[in-house]
């Protein structure tokens, strides 16, 4: 039974690695329809703003967008690392708990 659980753990980890492989995430529009729609909307809004604002105003918007993107990226990294840590803790507790039951 213990060997079976180890295979499940290894299979799960392999699947997670494949899912988060850089090659699979190169174009997020291929992975998520919501991402694809949001990207299209962002492009549309950018074109609309570029048609109505001055170049200087567009530069300010681009800088603000870059700063917001940096903030969101940092927040995403923090949440990802915490979620990964929580998942590993849960897996380790599950493995230890099963051994302690015997």
HELIX and SHEET records of a PDB file:
HELIX    1   1 UNK A    2  UNK A   19  1                                  18    
HELIX    2   2 UNK A   22  UNK A   25  5                                   4    
HELIX    3   3 UNK A   28  UNK A   31  1                                   4    
HELIX    4   4 UNK A   33  UNK A   52  1                                  20    
HELIX    5   5 UNK A   55  UNK A  101  1                                  47    
END                                                                             
